[in-house]
Amino acid sequence: MSEIDPAKIPLLFPDPVIEFYLERVDREAIREQLKKTPGERLQWLQEQTIEQQSARPSIIREEPEHAPRRETKSEMGADPAWFAEAAAVPLLYPDPVIEAYLKDVDRGLIREALKLSVAERFARFERLMQGAYELRRAGQ
C-alpha cells in the first residue's frame, strides 16, 4: 500500500499562505523529529534555543517616554492608503468558499439577534435546546 503525501494533493482553491509555507517545510526534518521521544525532542529544542541565543547579541530597546501613539487595528482600516495596500494582498480577495456560504446567510436574522440582550439570547438558546430534547425524546 503506497503512502499518499497530503502536500501532493491539489487544492480546489489554492491558498497563497499555505502554498508559501508548503514550499518552505522540511518534511525530512519533521520525520526525523517524530522518530525521537518527547524528551529527546525537548532536549534538541533546548540546544537549538541556546545556540540561537548565543549567536545573537542581546539587545534591549526602550521606547522614549514621548513615543508616538501607535495606530490600533480599527484605525488602520479607516485609512484609504491602508485599503490600497490591503488590495495588493491576495488573501484579502474574496474567497470562493466563503462567497459560496455567504449567499445562504440571512444577515437580517443576524442583525435581529444582535439587537437582543445577552439574557434574551440565552433564553432563546434555552428554548431551542428544549425543542431539540423534545424531538430526541419523540424519536426514541
Buried (B, 14 or more C-beta within 10 A) or exposed (E): EEEEEEEEEEEEEEBEEEEEEBEEEEEEEEEEEEEEEEEEEEEEEEEEEEEEEEEEEEEEEEEEEEEEEEEEEEEBEEEEEEEEEBEEEEEEEEEEEEEEEEEEEEEEEEEEEEEEEEEEEEEEEEEEEEEEEEEEEEEE
